[in-house]
Structure formats: structure tokens, C-alpha cells
Amino acid sequence: MCIALPGRVVRIDGKTAEIDYSGLRTTVALGLVDAQVGDYVLVHAGCAIEVMDPARARDLLDLVRELEEASGG
């Protein structure tokens, strides 16, 4: 199963961005969206696929944390 997760854009370099997932950082492709530093983006398979409303992104991140805690992770 694949899942898309929100992350916050911390740096942009051309068509890639450094994304922060609550402390874990990775680089993703930005070819599908017009994101700016500080935006939350939904990332799937290494590509940002949607610029998200910050409140919606935080709600989804809270849900992911709850699922991790419930699974013992």
C-alpha cells in the first residue's frame, strides 16, 4: 500500500525541494506543483502532488502520529 504524506518545504532548488517531515528531511520533485518555502505539500513516491492548506496538513500529521502511537511505533 502506498500513502501520501504532508511535509513542509524548507528549501527550493529549481524543480526540487527539501521537505521537513517533523524533523526528517528529504528531497522531492516539484514538477507537478507551484510550491513556495513554508508551504505544506502532499508527497507521494518522491513527488509533491498538491500544495495543502496548513490546517489540513497539521490535521493529517496529527492523525499519522496517532496511528504510529497506536501501533507501538
Secondary structure, DSSP 8 states (H G I E B T S, - for coil): ----EEEEEEEEETTEEEEEETTEEEEEE-TT----TT-EEEEETTEEEEEE-HHHHHHHHHHHHHHHHHTT-
